């Protein structure tokens, strides 16, 4: 069974690492317990919508960006095309392909 | 504060209505209590990832399709472009615009 919390956790961790922040920094800024955020990132705990909003804000990332990334990764897991390559310039499509491959 | 569960509830209800199913039918097929599903649709309860997966399956809809729609609606709420209109035929872009306006 594909679990949304697993993808949410992965996306939150990836955005955090991309921004060079520690678990401690994000947990503190979002006012959530460090152990709790760690469990959310590992897909072991469901984050409430309020916590998701706080963590997204602490990451300076719109919640829509996080949830779209979650949707795109779920689509890859489900074998549904994440993007329509023909609608994008060739270079951009190649970048996305490379990104998807690197995530596997 | 923008709450993810509110959008998830709206999307689940919209997909259910689009398919002409009743709350009772979907709750029964997904093996969740009718009152619980109703609260989830109204954004009053967080659905666990397991419940989301069951409801998506009961709706014959990939969970990625549901979460992408959630992401798109959150983007509209956050004032981030949900689509790139230039990449779409003019008629389609107009349909989307009309749809977005009608949701407000």
N, CA and C atoms of all chains as a GROMACS GRO file, in nm:
protein
  624
    1UNK      N    1   0.085  -0.121   0.000
    1UNK     CA    2   0.000   0.000   0.000
    1UNK      C    3   0.088   0.125   0.000
    2UNK      N    4   0.057   0.217  -0.090
    2UNK     CA    5   0.133   0.343  -0.098
    2UNK      C    6   0.082   0.439   0.009
    3UNK      N    7   0.172   0.483   0.097
    3UNK     CA    8   0.130   0.568   0.208
    3UNK      C    9   0.173   0.714   0.187
    4UNK      N   10   0.076   0.802   0.194
    4UNK     CA   11   0.102   0.944   0.171
    4UNK      C   12   0.204   0.997   0.272
    5UNK      N   13   0.194   0.952   0.398
    5UNK     CA   14   0.286   1.008   0.500
    5UNK      C   15   0.432   0.978   0.470
    6UNK      N   16   0.456   0.865   0.402
    6UNK     CA   17   0.594   0.831   0.365
    6UNK      C   18   0.650   0.934   0.266
    7UNK      N   19   0.568   0.971   0.169
    7UNK     CA   20   0.612   1.070   0.069
    7UNK      C   21   0.622   1.209   0.132
    8UNK      N   22   0.527   1.242   0.218
    8UNK     CA   23   0.533   1.372   0.286
    8UNK      C   24   0.664   1.381   0.366
    9UNK      N   25   0.696   1.274   0.437
    9UNK     CA   26   0.819   1.272   0.516
    9UNK      C   27   0.942   1.290   0.429
   10UNK      N   28   0.947   1.217   0.319
   10UNK     CA   29   1.062   1.227   0.228
   10UNK      C   30   1.076   1.368   0.171
   11UNK      N   31   0.962   1.425   0.132
   11UNK     CA   32   0.965   1.559   0.071
   11UNK      C   33   1.011   1.663   0.174
   12UNK      N   34   0.957   1.653   0.296
   12UNK     CA   35   0.997   1.750   0.400
   12UNK      C   36   1.148   1.740   0.427
   13UNK      N   37   1.198   1.618   0.436
   13UNK     CA   38   1.340   1.601   0.462
   13UNK      C   39   1.422   1.654   0.345
   14UNK      N   40   1.379   1.623   0.221
   14UNK     CA   41   1.456   1.669   0.104
   14UNK      C   42   1.459   1.822   0.095
   15UNK      N   43   1.344   1.886   0.121
   15UNK     CA   44   1.343   2.033   0.119
   15UNK      C   45   1.433   2.089   0.230
   16UNK      N   46   1.428   2.026   0.347
   16UNK     CA   47   1.511   2.073   0.458
   16UNK      C   48   1.660   2.063   0.424
   17UNK      N   49   1.699   1.948   0.369
   17UNK     CA   50   1.841   1.928   0.335
   17UNK      C   51   1.883   2.022   0.223
   18UNK      N   52   1.790   2.041   0.125
   18UNK     CA   53   1.817   2.133   0.015
   18UNK      C   54   1.848   2.273   0.067
   19UNK      N   55   1.783   2.309   0.176
   19UNK     CA   56   1.803   2.443   0.233
   19UNK      C   57   1.912   2.444   0.340
   20UNK      N   58   1.977   2.330   0.358
   20UNK     CA   59   2.089   2.323   0.452
   20UNK      C   60   2.050   2.345   0.597
   21UNK      N   61   1.928   2.305   0.634
   21UNK     CA   62   1.886   2.324   0.773
   21UNK      C   63   1.891   2.192   0.849
   22UNK      N   64   1.912   2.202   0.978
   22UNK     CA   65   1.911   2.082   1.063
   22UNK      C   66   1.770   2.056   1.112
   23UNK      N   67   1.746   1.933   1.154
   23UNK     CA   68   1.618   1.897   1.216
   23UNK      C   69   1.588   1.992   1.332
   24UNK      N   70   1.693   2.017   1.413
   24UNK     CA   71   1.676   2.102   1.531
   24UNK      C   72   1.630   2.243   1.493
   25UNK      N   73   1.690   2.299   1.388
   25UNK     CA   74   1.654   2.435   1.346
   25UNK      C   75   1.509   2.442   1.300
   26UNK      N   76   1.469   2.344   1.219
   26UNK     CA   77   1.333   2.347   1.164
   26UNK      C   78   1.231   2.319   1.275
   27UNK      N   79   1.260   2.222   1.359
   27UNK     CA   80   1.169   2.188   1.469
   27UNK      C   81   1.149   2.310   1.559
   28UNK      N   82   1.258   2.377   1.589
   28UNK     CA   83   1.251   2.494   1.676
   28UNK      C   84   1.170   2.606   1.612
   29UNK      N   85   1.198   2.634   1.485
   29UNK     CA   86   1.126   2.743   1.416
   29UNK      C   87   0.978   2.709   1.402
   30UNK      N   88   0.947   2.581   1.382
   30UNK     CA   89   0.807   2.540   1.363
   30UNK      C   90   0.737   2.512   1.495
   31UNK      N   91   0.812   2.523   1.606
   31UNK     CA   92   0.758   2.492   1.739
   31UNK      C   93   0.699   2.351   1.748
   32UNK      N   94   0.772   2.256   1.693
   32UNK     CA   95   0.733   2.116   1.712
   32UNK      C   96   0.851   2.043   1.775
   33UNK      N   97   0.821   1.935   1.846
   33UNK     CA   98   0.927   1.858   1.912
   33UNK      C   99   1.018   1.795   1.807
   34UNK      N  100   1.146   1.797   1.836
   34UNK     CA  101   1.245   1.743   1.743
   34UNK      C  102   1.218   1.595   1.712
   35UNK      N  103   1.187   1.517   1.815
   35UNK     CA  104   1.162   1.374   1.795
   35UNK      C  105   1.040   1.351   1.707
   36UNK      N  106   0.940   1.438   1.724
   36UNK     CA  107   0.817   1.427   1.644
   36UNK      C  108   0.846   1.456   1.497
   37UNK      N  109   0.920   1.565   1.472
   37UNK     CA  110   0.953   1.601   1.333
   37UNK      C  111   1.035   1.490   1.268
   38UNK      N  112   1.124   1.434   1.347
   38UNK     CA  113   1.207   1.324   1.296
   38UNK      C  114   1.120   1.205   1.256
   39UNK      N  115   1.020   1.175   1.337
   39UNK     CA  116   0.930   1.063   1.304
   39UNK      C  117   0.846   1.095   1.181
   40UNK      N  118   0.803   1.220   1.170
   40UNK     CA  119   0.726   1.261   1.052
   40UNK      C  120   0.813   1.244   0.927
   41UNK      N  121   0.938   1.289   0.935
   41UNK     CA  122   1.027   1.278   0.818
   41UNK      C  123   1.051   1.133   0.779
   42UNK      N  124   1.050   1.043   0.878
   42UNK     CA  125   1.073   0.902   0.846
   42UNK      C  126   0.943   0.829   0.809
   43UNK      N  127   0.833   0.906   0.802
   43UNK     CA  128   0.706   0.846   0.762
   43UNK      C  129   0.644   0.760   0.870
   44UNK      N  130   0.685   0.782   0.994
   44UNK     CA  131   0.634   0.698   1.104
   44UNK      C  132   0.517   0.763   1.176
   45UNK      N  133   0.503   0.894   1.159
   45UNK     CA  134   0.390   0.965   1.222
   45UNK      C  135   0.316   1.047   1.118
   46UNK      N  136   0.184   1.052   1.130
   46UNK     CA  137   0.106   1.142   1.045
   46UNK      C  138   0.121   1.284   1.101
   47UNK      N  139   0.151   1.380   1.016
   47UNK     CA  140   0.155   1.518   1.062
   47UNK      C  141   0.016   1.579   1.047
   48UNK      N  142  -0.031   1.648   1.150
   48UNK     CA  143  -0.160   1.717   1.136
   48UNK      C  144  -0.143   1.831   1.036
   49UNK      N  145  -0.254   1.881   0.987
   49UNK     CA  146  -0.248   1.992   0.890
   49UNK      C  147  -0.184   2.116   0.952
   50UNK      N  148  -0.207   2.137   1.081
   50UNK     CA  149  -0.146   2.253   1.148
   50UNK      C  150   0.006   2.238   1.154
   51UNK      N  151   0.052   2.118   1.184
   51UNK     CA  152   0.198   2.093   1.191
   51UNK      C  153   0.259   2.106   1.052
   52UNK      N  154   0.190   2.053   0.952
   52UNK     CA  155   0.239   2.065   0.814
   52UNK      C  156   0.256   2.212   0.776
   53UNK      N  157   0.156   2.292   0.812
   53UNK     CA  158   0.162   2.435   0.779
   53UNK      C  159   0.280   2.501   0.850
   54UNK      N  160   0.301   2.465   0.977
   54UNK     CA  161   0.412   2.525   1.054
   54UNK      C  162   0.547   2.484   0.997
   55UNK      N  163   0.560   2.357   0.961
   55UNK     CA  164   0.688   2.309   0.909
   55UNK      C  165   0.716   2.372   0.772
   56UNK      N  166   0.610   2.380   0.689
   56UNK     CA  167   0.628   2.443   0.557
   56UNK      C  168   0.675   2.587   0.574
   57UNK      N  169   0.614   2.658   0.668
   57UNK     CA  170   0.653   2.797   0.692
   57UNK      C  171   0.798   2.803   0.742
   58UNK      N  172   0.833   2.710   0.831
   58UNK     CA  173   0.970   2.708   0.884
   58UNK      C  174   1.071   2.680   0.772
   59UNK      N  175   1.025   2.612   0.668
   59UNK     CA  176   1.113   2.582   0.553
   59UNK      C  177   1.104   2.689   0.445
   60UNK      N  178   1.028   2.796   0.473
   60UNK     CA  179   1.006   2.902   0.374
   60UNK      C  180   0.959   2.845   0.241
   61UNK      N  181   0.872   2.747   0.248
   61UNK     CA  182   0.822   2.680   0.128
   61UNK      C  183   0.670   2.676   0.133
   62UNK      N  184   0.603   2.724   0.028
   62UNK     CA  185   0.455   2.716   0.029
   62UNK      C  186   0.410   2.571   0.044
   63UNK      N  187   0.303   2.551   0.119
   63UNK     CA  188   0.252   2.415   0.140
   63UNK      C  189   0.209   2.353   0.006
   64UNK      N  190   0.167   2.437  -0.088
   64UNK     CA  191   0.127   2.383  -0.220
   64UNK      C  192   0.246   2.322  -0.293
   65UNK      N  193   0.363   2.382  -0.276
   65UNK     CA  194   0.484   2.328  -0.341
   65UNK      C  195   0.517   2.191  -0.282
   66UNK      N  196   0.502   2.181  -0.151
   66UNK     CA  197   0.528   2.052  -0.085
   66UNK      C  198   0.428   1.946  -0.131
   67UNK      N  199   0.300   1.982  -0.133
   67UNK     CA  200   0.199   1.882  -0.167
   67UNK      C  201   0.203   1.844  -0.315
   68UNK      N  202   0.242   1.939  -0.401
   68UNK     CA  203   0.257   1.903  -0.543
   68UNK      C  204   0.373   1.807  -0.562
   69UNK      N  205   0.480   1.830  -0.490
   69UNK     CA  206   0.594   1.738  -0.498
   69UNK      C  207   0.552   1.600  -0.448
   70UNK      N  208   0.473   1.598  -0.340
   70UNK     CA  209   0.420   1.471  -0.288
   70UNK      C  210   0.336   1.402  -0.397
   71UNK      N  211   0.248   1.479  -0.462
   71UNK     CA  212   0.164   1.423  -0.567
   71UNK      C  213   0.247   1.368  -0.683
   72UNK      N  214   0.351   1.442  -0.720
   72UNK     CA  215   0.436   1.398  -0.831
   72UNK      C  216   0.509   1.268  -0.796
   73UNK      N  217   0.558   1.260  -0.673
   73UNK     CA  218   0.631   1.137  -0.635
   73UNK      C  219   0.536   1.018  -0.624
   74UNK      N  220   0.414   1.044  -0.576
   74UNK     CA  221   0.315   0.936  -0.570
   74UNK      C  222   0.283   0.888  -0.712
   75UNK      N  223   0.278   0.983  -0.807
   75UNK     CA  224   0.249   0.946  -0.946
   75UNK      C  225   0.359   0.855  -1.001
   76UNK      N  226   0.483   0.885  -0.967
   76UNK     CA  227   0.594   0.800  -1.012
   76UNK      C  228   0.578   0.661  -0.951
   77UNK      N  229   0.546   0.656  -0.821
   77UNK     CA  230   0.528   0.526  -0.754
   77UNK      C  231   0.413   0.447  -0.818
   78UNK      N  232   0.310   0.520  -0.861
   78UNK     CA  233   0.194   0.454  -0.920
   78UNK      C  234   0.211   0.429  -1.070
   79UNK      N  235   0.326   0.471  -1.121
   79UNK     CA  236   0.352   0.448  -1.262
   79UNK      C  237   0.275   0.540  -1.354
   80UNK      N  238   0.233   0.655  -1.299
   80UNK     CA  239   0.163   0.754  -1.380
   80UNK      C  240   0.263   0.863  -1.414
   81UNK      N  241   0.263   0.909  -1.539
   81UNK     CA  242   0.360   1.012  -1.578
   81UNK      C  243   0.351   1.132  -1.488
   82UNK      N  244   0.466   1.175  -1.438
   82UNK     CA  245   0.470   1.290  -1.347
   82UNK      C  246   0.453   1.420  -1.423
   83UNK      N  247   0.496   1.421  -1.549
   83UNK     CA  248   0.485   1.544  -1.629
   83UNK      C  249   0.447   1.505  -1.771
   84UNK      N  250   0.410   1.606  -1.848
   84UNK     CA  251   0.386   1.584  -1.991
   84UNK      C  252   0.505   1.644  -2.064
   85UNK      N  253   0.605   1.562  -2.098
   85UNK     CA  254   0.730   1.615  -2.153
   85UNK      C  255   0.708   1.699  -2.278
   86UNK      N  256   0.609   1.661  -2.362
   86UNK     CA  257   0.588   1.733  -2.488
   86UNK      C  258   0.549   1.879  -2.465
   87UNK      N  259   0.494   1.908  -2.349
   87UNK     CA  260   0.448   2.044  -2.322
   87UNK      C  261   0.563   2.133  -2.274
   88UNK      N  262   0.680   2.074  -2.253
   88UNK     CA  263   0.792   2.150  -2.198
   88UNK      C  264   0.905   2.160  -2.300
   89UNK      N  265   0.987   2.264  -2.287
   89UNK     CA  266   1.104   2.274  -2.374
   89UNK      C  267   1.192   2.150  -2.352
   90UNK      N  268   1.265   2.109  -2.458
   90UNK     CA  269   1.346   1.987  -2.449
   90UNK      C  270   1.441   1.986  -2.330
   91UNK      N  271   1.510   2.098  -2.310
   91UNK     CA  272   1.610   2.103  -2.202
   91UNK      C  273   1.545   2.080  -2.067
   92UNK      N  274   1.430   2.144  -2.048
   92UNK     CA  275   1.363   2.133  -1.919
   92UNK      C  276   1.319   1.989  -1.895
   93UNK      N  277   1.264   1.926  -2.000
   93UNK     CA  278   1.220   1.786  -1.986
   93UNK      C  279   1.338   1.697  -1.948
   94UNK      N  280   1.455   1.722  -2.008
   94UNK     CA  281   1.572   1.640  -1.977
   94UNK      C  282   1.611   1.658  -1.831
   95UNK      N  283   1.605   1.782  -1.783
   95UNK     CA  284   1.638   1.808  -1.643
   95UNK      C  285   1.548   1.728  -1.551
   96UNK      N  286   1.418   1.729  -1.583
   96UNK     CA  287   1.321   1.659  -1.499
   96UNK      C  288   1.349   1.509  -1.504
   97UNK      N  289   1.375   1.457  -1.624
   97UNK     CA  290   1.405   1.314  -1.635
   97UNK      C  291   1.524   1.279  -1.547
   98UNK      N  292   1.628   1.363  -1.555
   98UNK     CA  293   1.750   1.336  -1.479
   98UNK      C  294   1.718   1.338  -1.330
   99UNK      N  295   1.632   1.432  -1.291
   99UNK     CA  296   1.597   1.445  -1.150
   99UNK      C  297   1.522   1.319  -1.103
  100UNK      N  298   1.428   1.273  -1.186
  100UNK     CA  299   1.351   1.155  -1.148
  100UNK      C  300   1.443   1.033  -1.136
  101UNK      N  301   1.534   1.021  -1.230
  101UNK     CA  302   1.625   0.907  -1.227
  101UNK      C  303   1.710   0.911  -1.101
  102UNK      N  304   1.757   1.033  -1.066
  102UNK     CA  305   1.847   1.045  -0.951
  102UNK      C  306   1.774   1.017  -0.820
  103UNK      N  307   1.640   1.026  -0.824
  103UNK     CA  308   1.565   1.001  -0.701
  103UNK      C  309   1.544   0.851  -0.677
  104UNK      N  310   1.571   0.771  -0.777
  104UNK     CA  311   1.543   0.628  -0.760
  104UNK      C  312   1.652   0.558  -0.681
  105UNK      N  313  -0.476   3.035   0.843
  105UNK     CA  314  -0.384   2.926   0.811
  105UNK      C  315  -0.449   2.829   0.711
  106UNK      N  316  -0.377   2.798   0.605
  106UNK     CA  317  -0.429   2.706   0.504
  106UNK      C  318  -0.410   2.563   0.553
  107UNK      N  319  -0.521   2.489   0.561
  107UNK     CA  320  -0.515   2.353   0.616
  107UNK      C  321  -0.530   2.248   0.505
  108UNK      N  322  -0.432   2.160   0.499
  108UNK     CA  323  -0.432   2.056   0.397
  108UNK      C  324  -0.557   1.969   0.406
  109UNK      N  325  -0.602   1.937   0.530
  109UNK     CA  326  -0.716   1.846   0.543
  109UNK      C  327  -0.844   1.904   0.483
  110UNK      N  328  -0.854   2.037   0.483
  110UNK     CA  329  -0.971   2.103   0.422
  110UNK      C  330  -0.973   2.075   0.271
  111UNK      N  331  -0.857   2.087   0.208
  111UNK     CA  332  -0.850   2.063   0.063
  111UNK      C  333  -0.866   1.915   0.031
  112UNK      N  334  -0.807   1.830   0.115
  112UNK     CA  335  -0.823   1.685   0.093
  112UNK      C  336  -0.972   1.650   0.100
  113UNK      N  337  -1.041   1.704   0.200
  113UNK     CA  338  -1.184   1.677   0.214
  113UNK      C  339  -1.263   1.723   0.092
  114UNK      N  340  -1.234   1.846   0.047
  114UNK     CA  341  -1.305   1.899  -0.071
  114UNK      C  342  -1.280   1.813  -0.194
  115UNK      N  343  -1.155   1.772  -0.212
  115UNK     CA  344  -1.120   1.693  -0.331
  115UNK      C  345  -1.188   1.556  -0.325
  116UNK      N  346  -1.186   1.493  -0.208
  116UNK     CA  347  -1.250   1.361  -0.196
  116UNK      C  348  -1.399   1.372  -0.225
  117UNK      N  349  -1.463   1.476  -0.173
  117UNK     CA  350  -1.606   1.493  -0.198
  117UNK      C  351  -1.631   1.519  -0.346
  118UNK      N  352  -1.549   1.606  -0.406
  118UNK     CA  353  -1.570   1.639  -0.548
  118UNK      C  354  -1.552   1.516  -0.638
  119UNK      N  355  -1.451   1.436  -0.610
  119UNK     CA  356  -1.431   1.314  -0.690
  119UNK      C  357  -1.549   1.218  -0.669
  120UNK      N  358  -1.595   1.208  -0.544
  120UNK     CA  359  -1.708   1.118  -0.517
  120UNK      C  360  -1.833   1.162  -0.593
  121UNK      N  361  -1.864   1.291  -0.588
  121UNK     CA  362  -1.983   1.342  -0.656
  121UNK      C  363  -1.969   1.327  -0.808
  122UNK      N  364  -1.846   1.353  -0.857
  122UNK     CA  365  -1.819   1.340  -1.000
  122UNK      C  366  -1.852   1.198  -1.048
  123UNK      N  367  -1.829   1.101  -0.959
  123UNK     CA  368  -1.853   0.961  -0.996
  123UNK      C  369  -1.993   0.916  -0.957
  124UNK      N  370  -2.073   1.009  -0.904
  124UNK     CA  371  -2.211   0.978  -0.871
  124UNK      C  372  -2.227   0.876  -0.760
  125UNK      N  373  -2.134   0.877  -0.664
  125UNK     CA  374  -2.145   0.782  -0.554
  125UNK      C  375  -2.194   0.852  -0.427
  126UNK      N  376  -2.259   0.776  -0.343
  126UNK     CA  377  -2.302   0.832  -0.214
  126UNK      C  378  -2.193   0.810  -0.110
  127UNK      N  379  -2.202   0.890  -0.002
  127UNK     CA  380  -2.110   0.871   0.112
  127UNK      C  381  -2.115   0.726   0.158
  128UNK      N  382  -2.239   0.674   0.169
  128UNK     CA  383  -2.258   0.538   0.219
  128UNK      C  384  -2.185   0.435   0.131
  129UNK      N  385  -2.197   0.450  -0.002
  129UNK     CA  386  -2.132   0.356  -0.093
  129UNK      C  387  -1.979   0.357  -0.076
  130UNK      N  388  -1.924   0.479  -0.072
  130UNK     CA  389  -1.777   0.490  -0.064
  130UNK      C  390  -1.728   0.443   0.073
  131UNK      N  391  -1.799   0.482   0.179
  131UNK     CA  392  -1.759   0.441   0.314
  131UNK      C  393  -1.760   0.288   0.324
  132UNK      N  394  -1.864   0.229   0.270
  132UNK     CA  395  -1.877   0.083   0.277
  132UNK      C  396  -1.765   0.015   0.199
  133UNK      N  397  -1.741   0.062   0.076
  133UNK     CA  398  -1.637   0.000  -0.007
  133UNK      C  399  -1.498   0.018   0.055
  134UNK      N  400  -1.477   0.133   0.122
  134UNK     CA  401  -1.345   0.162   0.181
  134UNK      C  402  -1.334   0.106   0.322
  135UNK      N  403  -1.443   0.046   0.372
  135UNK     CA  404  -1.445  -0.007   0.510
  135UNK      C  405  -1.412   0.100   0.614
  136UNK      N  406  -1.469   0.219   0.596
  136UNK     CA  407  -1.456   0.322   0.700
  136UNK      C  408  -1.597   0.362   0.743
  137UNK      N  409  -1.608   0.412   0.866
  137UNK     CA  410  -1.739   0.452   0.917
  137UNK      C  411  -1.790   0.570   0.837
  138UNK      N  412  -1.921   0.569   0.809
  138UNK     CA  413  -1.982   0.676   0.731
  138UNK      C  414  -1.962   0.812   0.797
  139UNK      N  415  -1.981   0.820   0.928
  139UNK     CA  416  -1.965   0.947   0.999
  139UNK      C  417  -1.823   1.000   0.990
  140UNK      N  418  -1.728   0.908   0.994
  140UNK     CA  419  -1.587   0.945   0.986
  140UNK      C  420  -1.555   1.002   0.848
  141UNK      N  421  -1.600   0.932   0.743
  141UNK     CA  422  -1.575   0.980   0.607
  141UNK      C  423  -1.639   1.117   0.586
  142UNK      N  424  -1.758   1.133   0.643
  142UNK     CA  425  -1.826   1.262   0.632
  142UNK      C  426  -1.743   1.373   0.698
  143UNK      N  427  -1.687   1.343   0.814
  143UNK     CA  428  -1.604   1.444   0.882
  143UNK      C  429  -1.477   1.474   0.804
  144UNK      N  430  -1.420   1.369   0.742
  144UNK     CA  431  -1.300   1.389   0.660
  144UNK      C  432  -1.335   1.481   0.542
  145UNK      N  433  -1.448   1.453   0.477
  145UNK     CA  434  -1.488   1.535   0.362
  145UNK      C  435  -1.511   1.681   0.402
  146UNK      N  436  -1.558   1.700   0.525
  146UNK     CA  437  -1.582   1.838   0.569
  146UNK      C  438  -1.457   1.903   0.629
  147UNK      N  439  -1.346   1.832   0.623
  147UNK     CA  440  -1.220   1.889   0.673
  147UNK      C  441  -1.212   1.896   0.823
  148UNK      N  442  -1.296   1.815   0.890
  148UNK     CA  443  -1.298   1.821   1.036
  148UNK      C  444  -1.210   1.715   1.100
  149UNK      N  445  -1.175   1.614   1.022
  149UNK     CA  446  -1.087   1.507   1.074
  149UNK      C  447  -0.971   1.486   0.977
  150UNK      N  448  -0.854   1.460   1.033
  150UNK     CA  449  -0.740   1.422   0.950
  150UNK      C  450  -0.759   1.275   0.911
  151UNK      N  451  -0.743   1.243   0.785
  151UNK     CA  452  -0.749   1.103   0.744
  151UNK      C  453  -0.608   1.045   0.752
  152UNK      N  454  -0.595   0.927   0.810
  152UNK     CA  455  -0.463   0.862   0.810
  152UNK      C  456  -0.429   0.821   0.667
  153UNK      N  457  -0.303   0.792   0.644
  153UNK     CA  458  -0.259   0.753   0.510
  153UNK      C  459  -0.327   0.623   0.466
  154UNK      N  460  -0.353   0.535   0.562
  154UNK     CA  461  -0.420   0.408   0.529
  154UNK      C  462  -0.564   0.435   0.484
  155UNK      N  463  -0.632   0.524   0.555
  155UNK     CA  464  -0.771   0.558   0.518
  155UNK      C  465  -0.774   0.628   0.382
  156UNK      N  466  -0.678   0.720   0.360
  156UNK     CA  467  -0.672   0.789   0.231
  156UNK      C  468  -0.655   0.688   0.118
  157UNK      N  469  -0.568   0.591   0.139
  157UNK     CA  470  -0.546   0.489   0.036
  157UNK      C  471  -0.673   0.408   0.010
  158UNK      N  472  -0.744   0.372   0.118
  158UNK     CA  473  -0.868   0.295   0.102
  158UNK      C  474  -0.976   0.374   0.030
  159UNK      N  475  -0.989   0.502   0.067
  159UNK     CA  476  -1.093   0.585   0.005
  159UNK      C  477  -1.059   0.609  -0.143
  160UNK      N  478  -0.931   0.634  -0.171
  160UNK     CA  479  -0.890   0.655  -0.311
  160UNK      C  480  -0.924   0.530  -0.393
  161UNK      N  481  -0.895   0.414  -0.336
  161UNK     CA  482  -0.924   0.288  -0.407
  161UNK      C  483  -1.075   0.272  -0.427
  162UNK      N  484  -1.151   0.307  -0.323
  162UNK     CA  485  -1.297   0.297  -0.333
  162UNK      C  486  -1.352   0.392  -0.440
  163UNK      N  487  -1.277   0.500  -0.465
  163UNK     CA  488  -1.319   0.597  -0.567
  163UNK      C  489  -1.258   0.562  -0.705
  164UNK      N  490  -1.187   0.450  -0.712
  164UNK     CA  491  -1.118   0.411  -0.837
  164UNK      C  492  -1.031   0.525  -0.890
  165UNK      N  493  -0.964   0.593  -0.798
  165UNK     CA  494  -0.882   0.708  -0.834
  165UNK      C  495  -0.743   0.691  -0.771
  166UNK      N  496  -0.636   0.701  -0.852
  166UNK     CA  497  -0.502   0.690  -0.792
  166UNK      C  498  -0.482   0.798  -0.686
  167UNK      N  499  -0.414   0.762  -0.578
  167UNK     CA  500  -0.391   0.858  -0.470
  167UNK      C  501  -0.309   0.978  -0.522
  168UNK      N  502  -0.225   0.954  -0.624
  168UNK     CA  503  -0.146   1.065  -0.680
  168UNK      C  504  -0.236   1.168  -0.747
  169UNK      N  505  -0.343   1.123  -0.809
  169UNK     CA  506  -0.436   1.216  -0.875
  169UNK      C  507  -0.504   1.303  -0.770
  170UNK      N  508  -0.540   1.240  -0.658
  170UNK     CA  509  -0.604   1.315  -0.549
  170UNK      C  510  -0.506   1.416  -0.490
  171UNK      N  511  -0.382   1.374  -0.462
  171UNK     CA  512  -0.287   1.464  -0.397
  171UNK      C  513  -0.240   1.576  -0.490
  172UNK      N  514  -0.235   1.547  -0.621
  172UNK     CA  515  -0.199   1.654  -0.715
  172UNK      C  516  -0.309   1.759  -0.721
  173UNK      N  517  -0.433   1.711  -0.717
  173UNK     CA  518  -0.544   1.806  -0.718
  173UNK      C  519  -0.540   1.890  -0.589
  174UNK      N  520  -0.508   1.825  -0.478
  174UNK     CA  521  -0.493   1.898  -0.352
  174UNK      C  522  -0.383   2.004  -0.365
  175UNK      N  523  -0.270   1.964  -0.421
  175UNK     CA  524  -0.160   2.059  -0.440
  175UNK      C  525  -0.199   2.176  -0.529
  176UNK      N  526  -0.273   2.146  -0.637
  176UNK     CA  527  -0.315   2.253  -0.729
  176UNK      C  528  -0.409   2.351  -0.660
  177UNK      N  529  -0.501   2.297  -0.580
  177UNK     CA  530  -0.596   2.386  -0.512
  177UNK      C  531  -0.526   2.470  -0.405
  178UNK      N  532  -0.429   2.410  -0.337
  178UNK     CA  533  -0.352   2.485  -0.237
  178UNK      C  534  -0.276   2.598  -0.307
  179UNK      N  535  -0.226   2.569  -0.428
  179UNK     CA  536  -0.152   2.670  -0.503
  179UNK      C  537  -0.242   2.789  -0.536
  180UNK      N  538  -0.366   2.759  -0.572
  180UNK     CA  539  -0.460   2.867  -0.601
  180UNK      C  540  -0.483   2.950  -0.474
  181UNK      N  541  -0.504   2.881  -0.362
  181UNK     CA  542  -0.525   2.951  -0.234
  181UNK      C  543  -0.405   3.037  -0.198
  182UNK      N  544  -0.287   2.988  -0.231
  182UNK     CA  545  -0.165   3.062  -0.197
  182UNK      C  546  -0.128   3.165  -0.303
  183UNK      N  547  -0.211   3.171  -0.407
  183UNK     CA  548  -0.185   3.271  -0.511
  183UNK      C  549  -0.070   3.234  -0.603
  184UNK      N  550  -0.038   3.103  -0.607
  184UNK     CA  551   0.067   3.055  -0.697
  184UNK      C  552  -0.003   2.997  -0.819
  185UNK      N  553   0.048   3.025  -0.938
  185UNK     CA  554  -0.018   2.975  -1.058
  185UNK      C  555  -0.033   2.825  -1.054
  186UNK      N  556  -0.157   2.779  -1.075
  186UNK     CA  557  -0.184   2.635  -1.072
  186UNK      C  558  -0.139   2.570  -1.203
  187UNK      N  559  -0.141   2.646  -1.310
  187UNK     CA  560  -0.102   2.592  -1.440
  187UNK      C  561  -0.022   2.698  -1.514
  188UNK      N  562   0.041   2.657  -1.623
  188UNK     CA  563   0.110   2.751  -1.710
  188UNK      C  564   0.020   2.768  -1.832
  189UNK      N  565  -0.063   2.873  -1.836
  189UNK     CA  566  -0.163   2.884  -1.943
  189UNK      C  567  -0.102   2.883  -2.083
  190UNK      N  568   0.020   2.938  -2.098
  190UNK     CA  569   0.081   2.943  -2.231
  190UNK      C  570   0.107   2.805  -2.288
  191UNK      N  571   0.119   2.707  -2.201
  191UNK     CA  572   0.150   2.572  -2.247
  191UNK      C  573   0.024   2.497  -2.292
  192UNK      N  574  -0.092   2.561  -2.273
  192UNK     CA  575  -0.217   2.494  -2.304
  192UNK      C  576  -0.288   2.563  -2.420
  193UNK      N  577  -0.373   2.490  -2.493
  193UNK     CA  578  -0.453   2.555  -2.597
  193UNK      C  579  -0.540   2.664  -2.532
  194UNK      N  580  -0.572   2.767  -2.608
  194UNK     CA  581  -0.648   2.880  -2.553
  194UNK      C  582  -0.778   2.838  -2.488
  195UNK      N  583  -0.851   2.750  -2.556
  195UNK     CA  584  -0.982   2.709  -2.504
  195UNK      C  585  -0.970   2.642  -2.368
  196UNK      N  586  -0.869   2.555  -2.357
  196UNK     CA  587  -0.850   2.482  -2.233
  196UNK      C  588  -0.817   2.579  -2.119
  197UNK      N  589  -0.729   2.677  -2.150
  197UNK     CA  590  -0.691   2.774  -2.048
  197UNK      C  591  -0.814   2.851  -2.000
  198UNK      N  592  -0.903   2.886  -2.093
  198UNK     CA  593  -1.024   2.959  -2.055
  198UNK      C  594  -1.113   2.875  -1.965
  199UNK      N  595  -1.122   2.745  -1.998
  199UNK     CA  596  -1.202   2.656  -1.914
  199UNK      C  597  -1.149   2.654  -1.772
  200UNK      N  598  -1.017   2.644  -1.761
  200UNK     CA  599  -0.955   2.639  -1.628
  200UNK      C  600  -0.982   2.769  -1.553
  201UNK      N  601  -0.964   2.881  -1.622
  201UNK     CA  602  -0.990   3.010  -1.558
  201UNK      C  603  -1.132   3.016  -1.505
  202UNK      N  604  -1.227   2.971  -1.589
  202UNK     CA  605  -1.368   2.975  -1.549
  202UNK      C  606  -1.390   2.888  -1.428
  203UNK      N  607  -1.323   2.773  -1.428
  203UNK     CA  608  -1.339   2.679  -1.317
  203UNK      C  609  -1.284   2.740  -1.188
  204UNK      N  610  -1.169   2.805  -1.200
  204UNK     CA  611  -1.106   2.864  -1.081
  204UNK      C  612  -1.196   2.974  -1.025
  205UNK      N  613  -1.251   3.056  -1.114
  205UNK     CA  614  -1.337   3.165  -1.070
  205UNK      C  615  -1.462   3.109  -0.999
  206UNK      N  616  -1.515   2.998  -1.057
  206UNK     CA  617  -1.639   2.944  -1.000
  206UNK      C  618  -1.616   2.880  -0.865
  207UNK      N  619  -1.490   2.847  -0.834
  207UNK     CA  620  -1.459   2.786  -0.705
  207UNK      C  621  -1.451   2.890  -0.593
  208UNK      N  622  -1.441   3.016  -0.630
  208UNK     CA  623  -1.421   3.119  -0.526
  208UNK      C  624  -1.554   3.155  -0.457
   0.00000   0.00000   0.00000
